[in-house]
Amino acid sequence: MDSKVLIVEGSSDRNRLLPMLAEPVEIICTNGTISSYRIEELLEIYEEQEIFIFVDADASGDSIRKLFKRLYPEAKHLYTDRLYREVATTPIKVLASILVAANFKVHSNYLAGGTYG
């Protein structure tokens, strides 16, 4: 199980994370909401992959996270600080460190001290 799936809320989250990743990762957007039926669909498609949930630190993110915890407790949850609220507005260095801590490969220019391109 070496391929990873990252569940985010919106395309702005995906667009922020995608260039940082130094490995192939499927990034799926929930568009702010997701049903238990849709989660079950995703789990069937990606059952052999590691699933990570990286949603905003707000009410809609909390409800998505709660659904995943109930339906798929094996998913790993990544958290941005409530100070930043959204994945899309979290500073790049902070996002990079969250991803690295979860064993994602991140391009070195996004890590602390690097430049961003």
C-alpha positions as CSV (number, residue, x, y, z in Angstrom):
1,M,0.0,0.0,0.0
2,D,2.3,2.8,-1.2
3,S,-0.1,4.9,-3.2
4,K,-1.9,7.7,-1.3
5,V,-5.2,9.5,-1.7
6,L,-5.7,12.9,-0.1
7,I,-9.2,14.1,0.5
8,V,-9.6,17.9,0.6
9,E,-12.6,20.2,0.5
10,G,-12.0,22.4,-2.6
11,S,-10.0,22.9,-5.7
12,S,-8.1,25.8,-4.0
13,D,-6.8,23.3,-1.5
14,R,-5.8,20.9,-4.2
15,N,-4.1,23.6,-6.2
16,R,-2.2,24.7,-3.1
17,L,-1.0,21.2,-2.2
18,L,-0.4,19.6,-5.6
19,P,2.8,21.5,-6.6
20,M,4.3,20.7,-3.2
21,L,4.1,16.9,-3.6
22,A,7.2,15.1,-4.8
23,E,5.3,11.8,-5.3
24,P,2.1,10.9,-7.2
25,V,-0.9,11.5,-5.0
26,E,-4.6,11.4,-6.0
27,I,-6.2,14.5,-4.6
28,I,-10.0,14.3,-4.4
29,C,-12.2,17.4,-3.6
30,T,-15.4,17.0,-1.6
31,N,-16.5,20.6,-2.6
32,G,-17.3,21.3,1.0
33,T,-19.8,18.4,1.6
34,I,-19.8,14.7,1.2
35,S,-22.4,12.0,1.7
36,S,-21.9,8.7,3.4
37,Y,-22.8,7.1,0.0
38,R,-20.0,9.1,-1.7
39,I,-17.5,8.0,1.0
40,E,-18.4,4.4,0.5
41,E,-18.0,4.9,-3.3
42,L,-14.5,6.4,-2.8
43,L,-13.5,3.6,-0.4
44,E,-14.4,1.0,-3.0
45,I,-12.3,2.8,-5.7
46,Y,-9.3,3.4,-3.4
47,E,-9.5,0.5,-1.0
48,E,-5.9,-0.6,-1.7
49,Q,-4.5,2.9,-1.0
50,E,-3.7,4.9,2.1
51,I,-6.4,7.6,2.6
52,F,-5.6,10.9,4.2
53,I,-8.2,13.5,5.2
54,F,-7.0,17.2,5.1
55,V,-10.0,19.5,5.5
56,D,-10.5,23.0,6.9
57,A,-10.6,23.7,10.6
58,D,-14.2,24.8,10.5
59,A,-17.8,23.4,10.8
60,S,-17.9,21.9,7.3
61,G,-14.4,20.4,7.7
62,D,-15.4,19.0,11.1
63,S,-18.5,17.3,9.7
64,I,-16.6,15.7,6.8
65,R,-13.9,14.5,9.2
66,K,-16.6,13.1,11.5
67,L,-18.2,11.1,8.7
68,F,-14.9,9.7,7.7
69,K,-14.0,8.7,11.3
70,R,-17.3,6.8,11.5
71,L,-17.3,5.2,8.1
72,Y,-13.5,4.7,7.6
73,P,-11.6,4.9,10.9
74,E,-8.4,3.7,9.1
75,A,-8.1,7.1,7.3
76,K,-5.3,9.3,8.6
77,H,-6.3,12.8,9.5
78,L,-4.1,15.8,8.8
79,Y,-4.9,19.1,10.6
80,T,-4.2,22.7,9.9
81,D,-4.2,25.1,12.9
82,R,-7.5,26.8,13.7
83,L,-5.6,30.0,13.5
84,Y,-5.4,29.6,9.7
85,R,-8.8,28.0,9.4
86,E,-8.5,26.8,5.8
87,V,-6.0,24.5,4.1
88,A,-5.8,27.1,1.2
89,T,-4.8,29.9,3.6
90,T,-2.3,28.0,5.7
91,P,1.3,29.2,5.0
92,I,3.2,27.0,2.6
93,K,5.9,26.1,5.1
94,V,3.3,24.9,7.6
95,L,1.5,22.8,4.9
96,A,4.9,21.3,3.9
97,S,5.7,20.4,7.5
98,I,2.2,18.8,8.0
99,L,2.7,16.7,4.8
100,V,6.2,15.6,5.8
101,A,5.0,14.6,9.2
102,A,2.5,12.4,7.5
103,N,5.3,10.8,5.4
104,F,4.4,12.5,2.1
105,K,7.4,13.4,-0.1
106,V,7.5,17.2,-0.5
107,H,9.7,19.1,-2.9
108,S,12.6,20.5,-0.9
109,N,12.0,24.1,-2.1
110,Y,8.8,24.1,0.0
111,L,10.4,23.2,3.2
112,A,11.5,25.7,5.9
113,G,14.2,28.0,4.5
114,G,13.4,27.2,0.8
115,T,12.0,29.4,-1.9
116,Y,8.6,28.8,-3.4
117,G,8.0,28.4,-7.1
